[in-house]
Amino acid sequence: MIVTFKSRAAGDVIQFGEVAKRLLGIMGKDPEAAQGIITVEQLPDALERLRAAVAAEKAEMAVRPRGEDDDERRDGPRAITLTQRAAPMIELLEYALRDRQPVTWGV
């Protein structure tokens, strides 16, 4: 499943279903909703929640001891972090907030 987030303030952000559900949950939205809206009034809170989750992940990764898994990942693909997944959404929310436009998905 693919979820497309839209706003008149910026280009679309397209996420795979599981990633979109995770981001929606972090932002305080129902991750199972097939469609929805982040209103202009909800944008600051959604943006703050997403930034806080990214900051928490970065802090956790900074104190996590290096293990054998890290050595193995050097030779293969690394896991994609929340920071990387959330960056386009954070940018979309920032533009939407600046232009006072809602963000929708599934419509």
N, CA, C and O atoms as a Tinker XYZ file with bonds, in Angstrom:
   428  protein
     1  N      0.838000   -1.170000    0.000000    73     2
     2  CA     0.000000    0.000000    0.000000    64     1     3
     3  C      0.894000    1.249000    0.000000    63     2     4     5
     4  O      1.941000    1.281000    0.647000    81     3
     5  N      0.469000    2.242000   -0.718000    73     3     6
     6  CA     1.163000    3.522000   -0.800000    64     5     7
     7  C      0.227000    4.592000   -0.253000    63     6     8     9
     8  O     -0.973000    4.576000   -0.531000    81     7
     9  N      0.776000    5.519000    0.524000    73     7    10
    10  CA    -0.007000    6.642000    1.049000    64     9    11
    11  C      0.625000    7.923000    0.520000    63    10    12    13
    12  O      1.837000    8.119000    0.615000    81    11
    13  N     -0.216000    8.791000   -0.038000    73    11    14
    14  CA     0.249000   10.065000   -0.567000    64    13    15
    15  C     -0.283000   11.193000    0.303000    63    14    16    17
    16  O     -1.493000   11.349000    0.468000    81    15
    17  N      0.629000   11.969000    0.852000    73    15    18
    18  CA     0.275000   13.139000    1.651000    64    17    19
    19  C      0.320000   14.344000    0.727000    63    18    20    21
    20  O      1.275000   14.527000   -0.027000    81    19
    21  N     -0.732000   15.172000    0.795000    73    19    22
    22  CA    -0.851000   16.305000   -0.119000    64    21    23
    23  C     -1.129000   17.594000    0.633000    63    22    24    25
    24  O     -1.774000   17.609000    1.682000    81    23
    25  N     -0.623000   18.665000    0.065000    73    23    26
    26  CA    -0.920000   20.005000    0.559000    64    25    27
    27  C     -0.726000   20.969000   -0.601000    63    26    28    29
    28  O      0.121000   20.749000   -1.467000    81    27
    29  N     -1.501000   22.022000   -0.612000    73    27    30
    30  CA    -1.326000   23.045000   -1.644000    64    29    31
    31  C     -0.029000   23.818000   -1.442000    63    30    32    33
    32  O      0.389000   24.566000   -2.326000    81    31
    33  N      0.607000   23.648000   -0.299000    73    31    34
    34  CA     1.819000   24.392000    0.031000    64    33    35
    35  C      3.081000   23.791000   -0.563000    63    34    36    37
    36  O      4.096000   24.481000   -0.660000    81    35
    37  N      3.049000   22.515000   -0.967000    73    35    38
    38  CA     4.270000   21.837000   -1.435000    64    37    39
    39  C      3.898000   20.617000   -2.261000    63    38    40    41
    40  O      2.726000   20.274000   -2.412000    81    39
    41  N      4.922000   19.977000   -2.785000    73    39    42
    42  CA     4.718000   18.755000   -3.542000    64    41    43
    43  C      4.273000   17.607000   -2.653000    63    42    44    45
    44  O      4.411000   17.662000   -1.431000    81    43
    45  N      3.744000   16.582000   -3.269000    73    43    46
    46  CA     3.269000   15.406000   -2.537000    64    45    47
    47  C      4.423000   14.666000   -1.872000    63    46    48    49
    48  O      5.556000   14.675000   -2.354000    81    47
    49  N      4.102000   14.029000   -0.753000    73    47    50
    50  CA     5.038000   13.122000   -0.082000    64    49    51
    51  C      4.410000   11.738000   -0.145000    63    50    52    53
    52  O      3.295000   11.526000    0.332000    81    51
    53  N      5.137000   10.804000   -0.740000    73    51    54
    54  CA     4.641000    9.445000   -0.924000    64    53    55
    55  C      5.426000    8.513000   -0.004000    63    54    56    57
    56  O      6.657000    8.508000   -0.002000    81    55
    57  N      4.685000    7.724000    0.781000    73    55    58
    58  CA     5.303000    6.794000    1.731000    64    57    59
    59  C      4.666000    5.415000    1.573000    63    58    60    61
    60  O      3.495000    5.295000    1.214000    81    59
    61  N      5.453000    4.384000    1.844000    73    59    62
    62  CA     4.885000    3.047000    1.923000    64    61    63
    63  C      3.952000    2.995000    3.132000    63    62    64    65
    64  O      4.126000    3.742000    4.096000    81    63
    65  N      2.966000    2.109000    3.070000    73    63    66
    66  CA     1.923000    2.024000    4.088000    64    65    67
    67  C      2.411000    1.946000    5.523000    63    66    68    69
    68  O      1.959000    2.718000    6.369000    81    67
    69  N      3.322000    1.034000    5.813000    73    67    70
    70  CA     3.783000    0.864000    7.192000    64    69    71
    71  C      4.514000    2.104000    7.700000    63    70    72    73
    72  O      4.373000    2.477000    8.865000    81    71
    73  N      5.284000    2.734000    6.839000    73    71    74
    74  CA     5.988000    3.957000    7.217000    64    73    75
    75  C      4.973000    5.063000    7.474000    63    74    76    77
    76  O      5.075000    5.783000    8.467000    81    75
    77  N      3.995000    5.199000    6.583000    73    75    78
    78  CA     2.961000    6.226000    6.743000    64    77    79
    79  C      2.195000    6.020000    8.044000    63    78    80    81
    80  O      1.918000    6.982000    8.759000    81    79
    81  N      1.856000    4.783000    8.351000    73    79    82
    82  CA     1.135000    4.491000    9.593000    64    81    83
    83  C      1.961000    4.893000   10.806000    63    82    84    85
    84  O      1.430000    5.458000   11.762000    81    83
    85  N      3.244000    4.607000   10.770000    73    83    86
    86  CA     4.114000    4.982000   11.888000    64    85    87
    87  C      4.153000    6.497000   12.058000    63    86    88    89
    88  O      4.038000    7.005000   13.174000    81    87
    89  N      4.317000    7.215000   10.951000    73    87    90
    90  CA     4.369000    8.672000   11.021000    64    89    91
    91  C      3.041000    9.248000   11.494000    63    90    92    93
    92  O      3.025000   10.181000   12.297000    81    91
    93  N      1.927000    8.705000   11.009000    73    91    94
    94  CA     0.617000    9.176000   11.448000    64    93    95
    95  C      0.431000    8.971000   12.947000    63    94    96    97
    96  O     -0.063000    9.857000   13.645000    81    95
    97  N      0.829000    7.800000   13.438000    73    95    98
    98  CA     0.727000    7.534000   14.872000    64    97    99
    99  C      1.545000    8.511000   15.690000    63    98   100   101
   100  O      1.078000    9.014000   16.712000    81    99
   101  N      2.753000    8.782000   15.251000    73    99   102
   102  CA     3.613000    9.736000   15.951000    64   101   103
   103  C      2.958000   11.112000   15.983000    63   102   104   105
   104  O      3.031000   11.816000   16.990000    81   103
   105  N      2.319000   11.493000   14.878000    73   103   106
   106  CA     1.703000   12.822000   14.785000    64   105   107
   107  C      0.365000   12.911000   15.504000    63   106   108   109
   108  O     -0.264000   13.969000   15.514000    81   107
   109  N     -0.077000   11.804000   16.109000    73   107   110
   110  CA    -1.325000   11.823000   16.862000    64   109   111
   111  C     -2.560000   11.555000   16.026000    63   110   112   113
   112  O     -3.678000   11.844000   16.452000    81   111
   113  N     -2.366000   11.008000   14.846000    73   111   114
   114  CA    -3.479000   10.664000   13.964000    64   113   115
   115  C     -3.709000    9.157000   13.993000    63   114   116   117
   116  O     -2.820000    8.396000   14.375000    81   115
   117  N     -4.895000    8.729000   13.592000    73   115   118
   118  CA    -5.227000    7.312000   13.546000    64   117   119
   119  C     -4.442000    6.655000   12.412000    63   118   120   121
   120  O     -4.697000    6.945000   11.243000    81   119
   121  N     -3.499000    5.782000   12.735000    73   119   122
   122  CA    -2.687000    5.165000   11.686000    64   121   123
   123  C     -3.472000    4.233000   10.768000    63   122   124   125
   124  O     -3.001000    3.891000    9.684000    81   123
   125  N     -4.652000    3.824000   11.189000    73   123   126
   126  CA    -5.456000    2.919000   10.374000    64   125   127
   127  C     -6.434000    3.665000    9.472000    63   126   128   129
   128  O     -7.117000    3.043000    8.659000    81   127
   129  N     -6.509000    4.983000    9.604000    73   127   130
   130  CA    -7.443000    5.764000    8.790000    64   129   131
   131  C     -6.999000    5.761000    7.334000    63   130   132   133
   132  O     -5.853000    6.090000    7.029000    81   131
   133  N     -7.896000    5.394000    6.444000    73   131   134
   134  CA    -7.573000    5.348000    5.020000    64   133   135
   135  C     -7.427000    6.747000    4.436000    63   134   136   137
   136  O     -6.761000    6.941000    3.420000    81   135
   137  N     -8.052000    7.710000    5.084000    73   135   138
   138  CA    -7.920000    9.091000    4.651000    64   137   139
   139  C     -8.052000   10.003000    5.851000    63   138   140   141
   140  O     -8.599000    9.614000    6.883000    81   139
   141  N     -7.553000   11.207000    5.714000    73   139   142
   142  CA    -7.647000   12.125000    6.831000    64   141   143
   143  C     -7.038000   13.472000    6.510000    63   142   144   145
   144  O     -6.631000   13.747000    5.381000    81   143
   145  N     -6.988000   14.299000    7.532000    73   143   146
   146  CA    -6.489000   15.657000    7.379000    64   145   147
   147  C     -5.744000   16.082000    8.637000    63   146   148   149
   148  O     -6.126000   15.749000    9.759000    81   147
   149  N     -4.686000   16.815000    8.415000    73   147   150
   150  CA    -4.010000   17.530000    9.493000    64   149   151
   151  C     -4.366000   18.985000    9.240000    63   150   152   153
   152  O     -3.856000   19.614000    8.313000    81   151
   153  N     -5.245000   19.506000   10.076000    73   151   154
   154  CA    -5.715000   20.868000    9.867000    64   153   155
   155  C     -4.596000   21.866000   10.160000    63   154   156   157
   156  O     -3.580000   21.528000   10.766000    81   155
   157  N     -4.810000   23.091000    9.717000    73   155   158
   158  CA    -3.825000   24.147000    9.968000    64   157   159
   159  C     -3.588000   24.292000   11.474000    63   158   160   161
   160  O     -2.458000   24.508000   11.913000    81   159
   161  N     -4.651000   24.172000   12.253000    73   159   162
   162  CA    -4.531000   24.284000   13.713000    64   161   163
   163  C     -3.744000   23.124000   14.316000    63   162   164   165
   164  O     -3.109000   23.291000   15.358000    81   163
   165  N     -3.773000   21.958000   13.686000    73   163   166
   166  CA    -3.079000   20.773000   14.188000    64   165   167
   167  C     -1.631000   20.693000   13.730000    63   166   168   169
   168  O     -0.854000   19.912000   14.279000    81   167
   169  N     -1.260000   21.480000   12.743000    73   167   170
   170  CA     0.091000   21.406000   12.174000    64   169   171
   171  C      1.205000   21.618000   13.199000    63   170   172   173
   172  O      2.151000   20.830000   13.218000    81   171
   173  N      1.140000   22.657000   14.064000    73   171   174
   174  CA     2.253000   22.845000   15.011000    64   173   175
   175  C      2.473000   21.632000   15.915000    63   174   176   177
   176  O      3.614000   21.239000   16.156000    81   175
   177  N      1.385000   21.036000   16.417000    73   175   178
   178  CA     1.512000   19.873000   17.290000    64   177   179
   179  C      2.064000   18.672000   16.531000    63   178   180   181
   180  O      2.939000   17.971000   17.037000    81   179
   181  N      1.564000   18.429000   15.327000    73   179   182
   182  CA     2.041000   17.304000   14.519000    64   181   183
   183  C      3.529000   17.460000   14.214000    63   182   184   185
   184  O      4.292000   16.497000   14.287000    81   183
   185  N      3.924000   18.666000   13.875000    73   183   186
   186  CA     5.322000   18.944000   13.571000    64   185   187
   187  C      6.198000   18.747000   14.796000    63   186   188   189
   188  O      7.280000   18.167000   14.696000    81   187
   189  N      5.747000   19.219000   15.946000    73   187   190
   190  CA     6.521000   19.075000   17.183000    64   189   191
   191  C      6.657000   17.607000   17.580000    63   190   192   193
   192  O      7.729000   17.178000   18.006000    81   191
   193  N      5.588000   16.840000   17.445000    73   191   194
   194  CA     5.638000   15.409000   17.783000    64   193   195
   195  C      6.641000   14.670000   16.891000    63   194   196   197
   196  O      7.414000   13.836000   17.361000    81   195
   197  N      6.611000   14.989000   15.617000    73   195   198
   198  CA     7.517000   14.336000   14.674000    64   197   199
   199  C      8.965000   14.716000   14.972000    63   198   200   201
   200  O      9.845000   13.856000   14.979000    81   199
   201  N      9.208000   15.986000   15.216000    73   199   202
   202  CA    10.572000   16.428000   15.563000    64   201   203
   203  C     11.050000   15.787000   16.862000    63   202   204   205
   204  O     12.215000   15.406000   16.969000    81   203
   205  N     10.169000   15.665000   17.843000    73   203   206
   206  CA    10.538000   15.059000   19.128000    64   205   207
   207  C     10.898000   13.582000   18.942000    63   206   208   209
   208  O     11.847000   13.096000   19.558000    81   207
   209  N     10.149000   12.867000   18.099000    73   207   210
   210  CA    10.446000   11.457000   17.846000    64   209   211
   211  C     11.791000   11.295000   17.148000    63   210   212   213
   212  O     12.547000   10.373000   17.455000    81   211
   213  N     12.087000   12.186000   16.212000    73   211   214
   214  CA    13.376000   12.154000   15.518000    64   213   215
   215  C     14.504000   12.443000   16.502000    63   214   216   217
   216  O     15.533000   11.767000   16.481000    81   215
   217  N     14.321000   13.434000   17.357000    73   215   218
   218  CA    15.338000   13.771000   18.353000    64   217   219
   219  C     15.560000   12.615000   19.322000    63   218   220   221
   220  O     16.696000   12.327000   19.697000    81   219
   221  N     14.484000   11.957000   19.724000    73   219   222
   222  CA    14.608000   10.804000   20.631000    64   221   223
   223  C     15.377000    9.673000   19.962000    63   222   224   225
   224  O     16.213000    9.029000   20.596000    81   223
   225  N     15.101000    9.429000   18.695000    73   223   226
   226  CA    15.824000    8.377000   17.976000    64   225   227
   227  C     17.313000    8.720000   17.879000    63   226   228   229
   228  O     18.167000    7.860000   18.090000    81   227
   229  N     17.612000    9.964000   17.562000    73   227   230
   230  CA    19.018000   10.377000   17.454000    64   229   231
   231  C     19.727000   10.218000   18.792000    63   230   232   233
   232  O     20.868000    9.758000   18.837000    81   231
   233  N     19.061000   10.595000   19.885000    73   231   234
   234  CA    19.658000   10.465000   21.215000    64   233   235
   235  C     19.898000    8.992000   21.554000    63   234   236   237
   236  O     20.938000    8.640000   22.111000    81   235
   237  N     18.940000    8.143000   21.219000    73   235   238
   238  CA    19.079000    6.707000   21.471000    64   237   239
   239  C     20.237000    6.121000   20.678000    63   238   240   241
   240  O     21.004000    5.309000   21.196000    81   239
   241  N     20.362000    6.528000   19.434000    73   239   242
   242  CA    21.432000    5.998000   18.593000    64   241   243
   243  C     22.808000    6.487000   19.068000    63   242   244   245
   244  O     23.808000    5.791000   18.895000    81   243
   245  N     22.857000    7.668000   19.659000    73   243   246
   246  CA    24.123000    8.219000   20.123000    64   245   247
   247  C     24.680000    7.455000   21.322000    63   246   248   249
   248  O     25.896000    7.390000   21.505000    81   247
   249  N     23.802000    6.880000   22.135000    73   247   250
   250  CA    24.266000    6.167000   23.326000    64   249   251
   251  C     24.293000    4.655000   23.146000    63   250   252   253
   252  O     24.795000    3.938000   24.012000    81   251
   253  N     23.766000    4.171000   22.047000    73   251   254
   254  CA    23.732000    2.732000   21.789000    64   253   255
   255  C     25.152000    2.237000   21.514000    63   254   256   257
   256  O     25.842000    2.786000   20.655000    81   255
   257  N     25.590000    1.212000   22.230000    73   255   258
   258  CA    26.940000    0.690000   21.972000    64   257   259
   259  C     27.002000    0.003000   20.609000    63   258   260   261
   260  O     26.046000   -0.622000   20.151000    81   259
   261  N     28.156000    0.146000   19.992000    73   259   262
   262  CA    28.358000   -0.543000   18.713000    64   261   263
   263  C     28.459000   -2.044000   18.965000    63   262   264   265
   264  O     29.092000   -2.489000   19.922000    81   263
   265  N     27.834000   -2.797000   18.101000    73   263   266
   266  CA    27.863000   -4.249000   18.254000    64   265   267
   267  C     28.256000   -4.920000   16.959000    63   266   268   269
   268  O     28.610000   -4.267000   15.977000    81   267
   269  N     28.188000   -6.222000   16.978000    73   267   270
   270  CA    28.536000   -6.985000   15.784000    64   269   271
   271  C     27.601000   -6.662000   14.631000    63   270   272   273
   272  O     28.014000   -6.680000   13.471000    81   271
   273  N     26.334000   -6.364000   14.944000    73   271   274
   274  CA    25.377000   -6.031000   13.888000    64   273   275
   275  C     25.850000   -4.824000   13.095000    63   274   276   277
   276  O     25.687000   -4.779000   11.875000    81   275
   277  N     26.441000   -3.835000   13.782000    73   275   278
   278  CA    26.932000   -2.637000   13.096000    64   277   279
   279  C     28.041000   -2.996000   12.118000    63   278   280   281
   280  O     28.097000   -2.450000   11.016000    81   279
   281  N     28.933000   -3.920000   12.516000    73   279   282
   282  CA    30.008000   -4.339000   11.628000    64   281   283
   283  C     29.445000   -5.037000   10.394000    63   282   284   285
   284  O     29.937000   -4.835000    9.284000    81   283
   285  N     28.416000   -5.857000   10.588000    73   283   286
   286  CA    27.813000   -6.560000    9.464000    64   285   287
   287  C     27.133000   -5.584000    8.513000    63   286   288   289
   288  O     27.167000   -5.779000    7.298000    81   287
   289  N     26.523000   -4.545000    9.048000    73   287   290
   290  CA    25.808000   -3.582000    8.207000    64   289   291
   291  C     26.747000   -2.780000    7.327000    63   290   292   293
   292  O     26.328000   -2.257000    6.295000    81   291
   293  N     28.005000   -2.674000    7.715000    73   291   294
   294  CA    28.959000   -1.933000    6.886000    64   293   295
   295  C     29.078000   -2.552000    5.507000    63   294   296   297
   296  O     29.276000   -1.853000    4.514000    81   295
   297  N     28.955000   -3.870000    5.457000    73   295   298
   298  CA    29.089000   -4.571000    4.187000    64   297   299
   299  C     27.766000   -4.740000    3.460000    63   298   300   301
   300  O     27.751000   -5.107000    2.285000    81   299
   301  N     26.663000   -4.479000    4.134000    73   299   302
   302  CA    25.349000   -4.635000    3.525000    64   301   303
   303  C     24.516000   -3.383000    3.740000    63   302   304   305
   304  O     25.019000   -2.365000    4.217000    81   303
   305  N     23.255000   -3.462000    3.390000    73   303   306
   306  CA    22.393000   -2.291000    3.531000    64   305   307
   307  C     22.137000   -1.951000    4.998000    63   306   308   309
   308  O     21.960000   -2.836000    5.835000    81   307
   309  N     22.122000   -0.677000    5.283000    73   307   310
   310  CA    21.811000   -0.213000    6.641000    64   309   311
   311  C     20.310000   -0.008000    6.760000    63   310   312   313
   312  O     19.612000    0.244000    5.778000    81   311
   313  N     19.842000   -0.123000    7.984000    73   311   314
   314  CA    18.428000    0.142000    8.240000    64   313   315
   315  C     18.149000    1.620000    7.997000    63   314   316   317
   316  O     18.976000    2.475000    8.314000    81   315
   317  N     17.004000    1.911000    7.446000    73   315   318
   318  CA    16.616000    3.297000    7.227000    64   317   319
   319  C     16.006000    3.819000    8.523000    63   318   320   321
   320  O     15.110000    3.196000    9.092000    81   319
   321  N     16.488000    4.946000    8.976000    73   319   322
   322  CA    16.072000    5.477000   10.267000    64   321   323
   323  C     14.785000    6.295000   10.158000    63   322   324   325
   324  O     14.363000    6.690000    9.071000    81   323
   325  N     14.183000    6.531000   11.310000    73   323   326
   326  CA    13.023000    7.411000   11.371000    64   325   327
   327  C     13.403000    8.798000   10.879000    63   326   328   329
   328  O     12.615000    9.456000   10.201000    81   327
   329  N     14.593000    9.241000   11.214000    73   327   330
   330  CA    15.062000   10.549000   10.770000    64   329   331
   331  C     14.982000   10.667000    9.255000    63   330   332   333
   332  O     14.521000   11.681000    8.732000    81   331
   333  N     15.424000    9.646000    8.560000    73   331   334
   334  CA    15.388000    9.664000    7.097000    64   333   335
   335  C     13.959000    9.573000    6.565000    63   334   336   337
   336  O     13.606000   10.246000    5.597000    81   335
   337  N     13.151000    8.747000    7.197000    73   335   338
   338  CA    11.766000    8.577000    6.743000    64   337   339
   339  C     10.933000    9.832000    7.008000    63   338   340   341
   340  O     10.060000   10.181000    6.213000    81   339
   341  N     11.203000   10.504000    8.122000    73   339   342
   342  CA    10.390000   11.649000    8.530000    64   341   343
   343  C     10.785000   12.949000    7.843000    63   342   344   345
   344  O      9.985000   13.883000    7.807000    81   343
   345  N     11.985000   13.037000    7.300000    73   343   346
   346  CA    12.466000   14.298000    6.724000    64   345   347
   347  C     11.517000   14.889000    5.678000    63   346   348   349
   348  O     11.222000   16.082000    5.754000    81   347
   349  N     11.025000   14.118000    4.708000    73   347   350
   350  CA    10.106000   14.718000    3.734000    64   349   351
   351  C      8.793000   15.185000    4.376000    63   350   352   353
   352  O      8.225000   16.202000    3.979000    81   351
   353  N      8.323000   14.428000    5.371000    73   351   354
   354  CA     7.076000   14.804000    6.039000    64   353   355
   355  C      7.263000   16.086000    6.856000    63   354   356   357
   356  O      6.393000   16.956000    6.861000    81   355
   357  N      8.389000   16.195000    7.538000    73   355   358
   358  CA     8.672000   17.407000    8.302000    64   357   359
   359  C      8.707000   18.614000    7.366000    63   358   360   361
   360  O      8.153000   19.669000    7.676000    81   359
   361  N      9.355000   18.447000    6.234000    73   359   362
   362  CA     9.426000   19.536000    5.262000    64   361   363
   363  C      8.029000   19.917000    4.756000    63   362   364   365
   364  O      7.713000   21.102000    4.643000    81   363
   365  N      7.200000   18.922000    4.454000    73   363   366
   366  CA     5.839000   19.191000    4.000000    64   365   367
   367  C      5.053000   19.942000    5.075000    63   366   368   369
   368  O      4.357000   20.910000    4.768000    81   367
   369  N      5.157000   19.506000    6.322000    73   367   370
   370  CA     4.440000   20.165000    7.412000    64   369   371
   371  C      4.920000   21.605000    7.610000    63   370   372   373
   372  O      4.115000   22.496000    7.882000    81   371
   373  N      6.219000   21.831000    7.475000    73   371   374
   374  CA     6.767000   23.183000    7.609000    64   373   375
   375  C      6.205000   24.105000    6.527000    63   374   376   377
   376  O      5.788000   25.225000    6.823000    81   375
   377  N      6.193000   23.641000    5.279000    73   375   378
   378  CA     5.633000   24.439000    4.182000    64   377   379
   379  C      4.141000   24.684000    4.399000    63   378   380   381
   380  O      3.652000   25.795000    4.197000    81   379
   381  N      3.425000   23.644000    4.809000    73   379   382
   382  CA     1.986000   23.780000    5.035000    64   381   383
   383  C      1.700000   24.788000    6.151000    63   382   384   385
   384  O      0.776000   25.593000    6.045000    81   383
   385  N      2.492000   24.737000    7.208000    73   383   386
   386  CA     2.314000   25.680000    8.308000    64   385   387
   387  C      2.616000   27.104000    7.846000    63   386   388   389
   388  O      1.873000   28.035000    8.155000    81   387
   389  N      3.700000   27.262000    7.111000    73   387   390
   390  CA     4.085000   28.582000    6.609000    64   389   391
   391  C      2.979000   29.187000    5.744000    63   390   392   393
   392  O      2.669000   30.373000    5.859000    81   391
   393  N      2.390000   28.363000    4.879000    73   391   394
   394  CA     1.365000   28.850000    3.950000    64   393   395
   395  C     -0.057000   28.684000    4.488000    63   394   396   397
   396  O     -1.027000   29.007000    3.804000    81   395
   397  N     -0.172000   28.175000    5.723000    73   395   398
   398  CA    -1.467000   27.976000    6.370000    64   397   399
   399  C     -2.397000   27.118000    5.497000    63   398   400   401
   400  O     -3.532000   27.497000    5.207000    81   399
   401  N     -1.879000   25.959000    5.092000    73   399   402
   402  CA    -2.625000   25.001000    4.276000    64   401   403
   403  C     -2.673000   23.658000    4.990000    63   402   404   405
   404  O     -1.665000   23.253000    5.570000    81   403
   405  N     -3.777000   22.964000    4.976000    73   403   406
   406  CA    -3.849000   21.636000    5.606000    64   405   407
   407  C     -3.076000   20.595000    4.801000    63   406   408   409
   408  O     -2.715000   20.815000    3.644000    81   407
   409  N     -2.837000   19.472000    5.440000    73   407   410
   410  CA    -2.219000   18.309000    4.790000    64   409   411
   411  C     -3.250000   17.189000    4.817000    63   410   412   413
   412  O     -3.829000   16.904000    5.865000    81   411
   413  N     -3.480000   16.560000    3.684000    73   411   414
   414  CA    -4.454000   15.464000    3.600000    64   413   415
   415  C     -3.770000   14.195000    3.094000    63   414   416   417
   416  O     -2.677000   14.241000    2.530000    81   415
   417  N     -4.430000   13.079000    3.305000    73   415   418
   418  CA    -3.986000   11.814000    2.718000    64   417   419
   419  C     -5.221000   10.989000    2.381000    63   418   420   421
   420  O     -6.257000   11.085000    3.039000    81   419
   421  N     -5.083000   10.177000    1.341000    73   419   422
   422  CA    -6.137000    9.253000    0.949000    64   421   423
   423  C     -7.357000    9.899000    0.312000    63   422   424   425
   424  O     -8.398000    9.254000    0.187000    81   423
   425  N     -7.253000   11.135000   -0.087000    73   423   426
   426  CA    -8.399000   11.802000   -0.731000    64   425   427
   427  C     -8.025000   12.261000   -2.125000    63   426   428
   428  O     -8.852000   12.843000   -2.827000    81   427
